[in-house]
Amino acid sequence: MIVGVIADTRELLSSAKFKELRNVFKGVDAILHAGPVGDVRVVDQLKKIAPTEAVCGNAESQEVRSELYVRAVWRSRGLKIGLIHGYGEPHSLMAWMLKQFENDPVDVIVYGNNFEIKARQEGNTYFFNPGSFSGRLPEGSRGTGPSRVGLLFIEGKKVEGQSLLFRSSET
C-alpha cells in the first residue's frame, strides 16, 4: 500500500499544482493531509486523486475548523495511523502527539507541525512529517524552502516514509 502525504497547503491548489500533484500521487491508495489545508475545497481536490483524510492545522479559518477534526485515526489493513497537525515546541512535540493518541494508541503518527522532515521509528510508533507543501521551513529557520510532499510505503506492519521535492510550473 502507498499513501500520499501532504501538509501546509494553506490555500486552494492552482490547476498547475493540482496537475503535478496528481502525477506525484499517481497510483496511491489514499492521501493524508496533516493540515493546515487553508480551504476545505483542498480536500475535495485531493479526493479526485484518491480517498483522502484530513485534519485542520493551527492557522485555519472557522469554516475549516467546523469541517475538519484536530486529529483522526485512520485504519488500514490492521495498521492504525494517527493524523494530527501537532502543536507546541519541537523538543516536546513527539511526546505531546503520543499523548493525544494515548486512549487509542496508533502505530504511525503523520503530522505537519514545524515542517521538519521526519521519517523515524521512536519506540513503538513511526513518526512521519513530509515537510511543507508551501515551502515553510522548520521553526527557527529563515526564509522559505522547496515545496515538499511525502509517500508512506506500508507492507504489513512495516512502514517507511519518504519526503519528495515537489515541483510544478509555478514553483
N, C-alpha and C positions, 0 to 999 in steps of 0.2 A: 504494500500500500504506500502511496506517496501523497503527502499532504502539503499544499502550498500554504505559506505563512507570510503574513504582511502586517505591518504596524505603522501608524503615523501617516495615514493618507491625508488627513486634515481637510480635504475638500473632494468634491465630485471629480472623478477621473476624466481627463480630457479624452477625446477619441483616440489620439495618438498613444497616450499612455495605456488606455484600455486595450488597444490592439496589441501592443507589445506585451502587456501583462498576460493576455490570452495566449500568446506564443510561449512565454516563460512557463506558465502554468498548464500548458497543453498536456493532457493525459493525467492530471492529478485527480485523485479520488474525492478530495474535499479541499476547502480553503478555510483557514482560521485567521481571523483578524483580531489582533490584540489591542486595538484602539490607539489613539483616537481616530475615529472614522471621519469626523468633521461634518458629514452629511449622511443621513440614513440611506439615501439613494445609492451610496457606495456599496452597501450590502446587496442591493438589487443588481448592481452592475456585476459584482463578483459571482452572484448566483447564476449568471448567464454562462460562466465558465465551469463551475462545479458547485455542489451543495456547500453552503457557507454558514459558519457560526461566527458571531462577532460579539465583542463586549465594548462598552464605552470606555473612553480614556478620561484623563483628568482635566482636559480642556474642551469639554463638549457643551453644546447648547442644551437648553432644557428639552427641546424636541428630541435630540438624540438620547438624552438620559431617560426620557419617558419610553423610548422604544427598545433600548438595549440594557441588559444587566451589567453589573460591575464585574461579575465573574460567572463562569459557566463550567460545567463538567461535560465533556464530550466523550462518549463511549464508542469504541470501535474495536471489534474483534477481540474482546476481552481486555483491552487496554483502556485505562482511564486517563484522559488528558484534561488538565485544568487550564482554563483560558482566562487570563486576567491582564489588565494593563500594568498594574503594580503601582505602588505609591511609596514614597519615602526615600531615605538616603541609600546610596548604593551599597554601603558596607552592611546594612541590615535588611536589604531588600529580599534576599532569598529566605531568610528566617520569617520575615513578615508574610511572604507569599505562602510558605508552608502552613503557617497558622491559619490563613484564610481557607485552607482545604483540610484542616485537621478533623472536621466532622465527616468528611467524605474524602479520605486520602486518595491521591492520584499518583500515577506512575510518571507522568510528564507534566511540567508546567511550561506553557507557552506564554510569553509576556512581551511587553514593548517598552516599559518604563526605562528611562535613562539611555536607551538606544545603543547600549554597549553590546556588541555581538557576543553571544554566549551559546555554546553547544557542549554541555558538560554534565556528566553524571555526578551528583553530590549525594552520597548516601543511597537511599532507595529511590531518589527522584532525579529524572533527567530534566535539566533546565535548558530552554531554547529561546533565544531572542535573536531575530534575524537582522536587527539594525533598523534604521529608519528609512521608510519609503520617501519621506520628504527631504531627506538629506541631513536631518539634525544629527549632531554628533553627541557622544556621551557627555554627561554632566561634567562641567569644568573645562570642556574644550571650547575653542573659539571658532566662529565661522560655521560653514556647512561643509558636508562631505558628499560622497556619492550616494545616490539612491540605492536602497537595498531591499530585497525580499528574501525569503528562505524556502527551503524544502525540508520536510521531515520524511525520512525513509523508515518505514515500520515493517519489520518482519517478525511476527510472533510478538515476543516481549522485548525484542531488540529494537532500539531507536537510535537513529543518527540524524543530526541536523546539519544543514549546510546553508550558509549565507551566500547570496549571489548578488553581484553588482547588477543593477537594473539600468538599462539604457534605452531611452526612446528618442525619437527625432526631436523631442522638446528639451532633452537634458543634455 
